[in-house]
Amino acid sequence: MKAATKMILALSLSGALFSGIANAANWQDQLSSAANALGQNANGSGTSATGTQGGASLASLAGLLNGGNKSLSANSMSNAAGVLQYCMKNNIVDNNVSSVKDQLLGKLGLADSLKQKQSTDYNQGLMGLLNTGNNQQVNLKSLGDSEMGKKVKTKACDLVLKQGQKFIS
């Protein structure tokens, strides 16, 4: 009797294991499908979750959004001033950016357009090139107009604006 009970128990356990493996494969398919759906852009042409959209991969955009503040903060105030000008010009943020940018330029001695032209960091910022606290460069212009790209640009402009406000106060 004990042998029969053990055999039934072993068969039940192995059936449960095989069922669990099948469910795990089904979940993996569902997750893969969901990831592909997240990669779809507004006009229906899809990209994979690791594909590119608007010049930057979704994974790299998500990394910038989820990274610490250093990943989207300027490493110099002259670059921050240029980025703020870029953000204003492209209507990314409008929270009193002009005033902060002008005060930054004054405090940095860059109120004169000749001195602005001589500042590499400032000119890079004007072109949308954010030199980050992680010693990397984020090209805001190349992030595109996807929803994720817009979120990264907005976060970058907000962080740089906060940096500028702290610097001038």
C-alpha positions in Angstrom: 0.0 0.0 0.0 2.8 2.4 0.8 4.4 1.8 -2.6 1.2 2.6 -4.4 0.7 5.8 -2.4 4.3 6.8 -3.2 3.8 6.1 -6.9 0.6 8.2 -7.0 2.3 11.0 -5.2 5.3 10.9 -7.5 3.0 11.0 -10.6 1.0 13.9 -9.2 4.2 15.8 -8.4 5.7 15.3 -11.9 2.4 16.3 -13.5 2.4 19.5 -11.5 6.0 20.2 -12.5 5.3 19.7 -16.2 2.3 22.0 -15.9 4.4 24.6 -14.2 7.0 24.5 -17.0 4.2 25.0 -19.6 2.8 27.9 -17.7 6.2 29.5 -17.4 6.7 29.3 -21.2 3.2 30.8 -21.7 4.1 33.7 -19.3 7.4 34.3 -21.2 5.5 34.5 -24.5 3.0 37.0 -22.9 5.9 39.1 -21.5 7.6 39.1 -24.9 4.4 40.1 -26.6 3.9 43.0 -24.1 7.4 44.2 -24.6 6.8 44.3 -28.3 3.6 46.2 -27.8 5.4 48.8 -25.7 7.7 49.3 -28.7 4.9 50.2 -31.0 4.8 53.9 -31.9 1.8 56.1 -32.6 1.6 55.5 -36.3 1.6 51.7 -35.9 5.1 50.9 -37.3 6.6 48.9 -34.5 10.0 48.5 -33.1 11.1 45.9 -30.7 11.6 46.9 -27.0 15.3 47.1 -27.7 15.0 48.7 -31.1 15.4 52.3 -31.9 12.8 55.0 -32.0 13.6 58.6 -33.0 17.3 58.0 -33.0 17.7 56.5 -29.5 16.9 53.0 -28.3 14.0 52.5 -25.9 16.3 50.8 -23.5 18.7 53.7 -23.5 15.9 56.2 -23.1 14.5 54.2 -20.2 18.0 54.1 -18.7 18.2 57.9 -18.8 14.8 58.3 -17.2 15.5 55.7 -14.4 19.1 56.8 -13.9 20.1 59.0 -11.1 19.9 62.8 -11.5 23.5 62.8 -12.7 22.5 61.0 -15.9 20.6 64.1 -17.0 22.2 67.0 -15.1 24.8 69.3 -16.6 28.4 69.0 -15.5 29.0 72.8 -15.9 26.9 75.8 -15.4 27.9 77.2 -18.8 26.5 74.0 -20.4 23.4 74.3 -18.3 22.8 77.9 -19.5 23.1 76.7 -23.1 20.8 73.8 -22.5 18.2 76.1 -20.9 18.3 78.3 -24.1 17.8 75.1 -26.1 14.9 74.1 -23.9 13.3 77.5 -24.3 13.8 77.6 -28.0 12.1 74.2 -28.4 9.3 74.9 -25.9 10.3 72.0 -23.7 9.9 73.9 -20.4 8.6 77.3 -19.6 8.9 77.7 -15.9 10.7 81.0 -15.8 13.6 79.6 -17.8 14.5 82.8 -19.5 15.1 84.6 -16.2 17.2 81.8 -14.8 19.2 81.5 -18.0 19.9 85.3 -18.1 21.0 85.3 -14.4 23.2 82.3 -15.0 24.9 84.0 -18.0 25.4 87.1 -15.9 26.9 85.2 -12.9 29.2 83.2 -15.3 30.4 86.4 -17.1 28.8 85.2 -20.3 26.2 88.0 -20.8 28.4 89.3 -23.7 27.6 87.4 -27.0 31.4 87.4 -27.8 32.2 85.5 -24.6 29.3 83.1 -25.3 30.8 82.2 -28.7 34.1 81.4 -26.9 32.5 79.0 -24.5 32.4 75.5 -25.9 30.1 74.1 -23.1 27.6 76.9 -23.7 27.6 76.4 -27.5 27.2 72.7 -27.1 24.2 73.3 -24.8 22.7 75.6 -27.5 22.8 72.7 -29.9 21.0 70.4 -27.4 24.2 68.6 -26.3 23.9 68.0 -22.5 27.3 67.2 -21.0 26.2 65.2 -18.0 27.4 64.7 -14.5 28.3 61.1 -15.6 30.9 62.6 -18.0 28.7 61.5 -21.0 26.9 63.6 -23.6 23.2 63.3 -24.3 22.0 64.8 -27.6 18.6 66.1 -26.7 17.8 66.8 -30.4 18.4 63.2 -31.4 16.0 61.8 -28.8 13.1 62.3 -31.3 9.5 63.0 -30.7 8.4 59.7 -29.3 6.6 59.8 -26.0 9.7 58.4 -24.2 12.0 60.8 -26.0 9.8 63.8 -24.9 9.9 62.5 -21.3 13.7 62.4 -21.3 13.9 65.9 -22.8 11.5 67.3 -20.2 13.3 65.6 -17.3 16.7 66.9 -18.5 15.4 70.4 -18.9 13.7 70.3 -15.5 16.9 69.0 -13.8 19.1 71.6 -15.5 16.6 74.4 -14.6 16.8 73.2 -10.9 20.6 73.2 -11.1 20.6 76.8 -12.5 18.2 78.0 -9.8 20.4 76.5 -7.0 23.5 78.0 -8.6 22.1 81.6 -8.7 20.6 81.5 -5.3 
